[in-house]
Amino acid sequence: MDTLRYELVFSEGTDSGSSAGDVVTVERTSATGPGGHPVYTDPTGIIRAEISDQGEVRVLATGGHQDPAQGVRARPLPDAEERS
């Protein structure tokens, strides 16, 4: 079964090995991205990302003049049934 939720980790662009950065939880949508993989979104719809079955992340622009982030990591989260 496919992962329904991920944490996206946006690094601060440092090469020091620090884990500092922003973390956003996204959930799977019914949409498919340009690479044919599922699209995930945060509750606001501002963050949209295509995530492959290998965990590769492609952040998708959701507005004009937006520069999609690079170097974003995806951490799978347990589904609601698994947390019970």
C-alpha positions in Angstrom: 0.0 0.0 0.0 1.2 3.5 -0.8 2.2 6.0 1.9 -0.7 8.4 2.7 1.3 11.0 4.7 4.9 12.4 4.7 6.9 15.0 6.5 8.7 17.2 4.1 12.0 18.5 5.5 13.1 21.8 3.9 16.8 22.3 4.7 18.3 25.7 5.3 20.9 25.2 2.6 23.8 24.5 4.9 26.3 21.8 4.1 27.3 21.4 7.8 25.1 18.2 8.2 22.8 20.1 10.5 19.2 18.9 10.5 17.8 22.4 10.9 15.0 23.4 8.6 11.3 23.6 8.3 9.1 20.5 8.5 5.6 20.3 6.8 3.2 17.4 6.9 1.5 16.5 3.6 -1.2 14.1 2.7 -1.8 12.2 -0.5 -4.3 13.7 -3.0 -6.0 12.0 -6.0 -3.7 14.0 -8.4 -0.7 12.7 -10.2 2.3 14.8 -10.9 4.3 15.3 -14.2 6.4 12.2 -13.4 3.4 10.0 -12.9 3.7 9.8 -9.1 1.2 10.8 -6.4 0.9 14.4 -5.4 0.8 15.3 -1.7 -0.4 18.6 -0.2 -0.4 20.4 3.1 -3.7 21.5 4.7 -3.4 25.0 3.2 -2.7 23.8 -0.4 0.3 26.0 -0.6 2.8 23.2 -0.4 2.3 20.6 -3.2 4.9 17.9 -3.9 5.1 14.8 -6.1 6.8 12.0 -4.2 8.0 8.9 -6.0 8.0 5.3 -4.6 11.7 5.8 -4.0 11.1 8.9 -1.8 12.3 11.4 -4.4 10.5 14.8 -4.0 9.6 17.3 -6.7 8.0 20.4 -5.1 5.4 21.8 -7.5 4.7 25.5 -7.9 1.3 26.6 -6.7 1.4 30.3 -7.6 3.0 32.7 -9.9 6.6 33.8 -9.3 7.1 30.8 -7.0 10.5 29.2 -7.0 10.1 25.5 -6.0 12.4 24.4 -3.3 15.3 22.0 -4.0 16.9 19.4 -1.7 13.6 18.6 0.1 13.6 15.2 1.9 10.4 13.1 2.5 9.9 11.1 5.7 7.0 8.6 5.6 4.5 8.9 8.5 2.4 6.0 9.8 -1.2 5.9 8.6 -4.0 6.6 11.1 -4.8 2.9 11.4 -1.2 2.1 12.3 -1.2 4.6 15.1 -4.2 3.1 16.9 
